[in-house]
Amino acid sequence: MNADAHADLEAKFVQRKEVLGDTEKVMYAAMDVETEAVDERVWTVPTSIAGVLALLELCPELRRATS
């Protein structure tokens, strides 16, 4: 019974891989690029009012906390 359950589970993993293919890898790669860009923006100290406004536009929670 346990062997059958493992075989069924393995079949579902194979089926999932066939349906989704590499979509998860592509999605995670895009998310990594986006996260790096946001991290760079957030950790860059603004040197002008325009920079402060851009940072506040990026982080709506900060904008609400300051108003």
Secondary structure, DSSP 8 states (H G I E B T S, - for coil): -HHHHHHHHHHHHHHHHHHHTTHHHHHHHHHHHHHHHHHHHHHS---SHHHHHHHHHH-HHHHHHH-
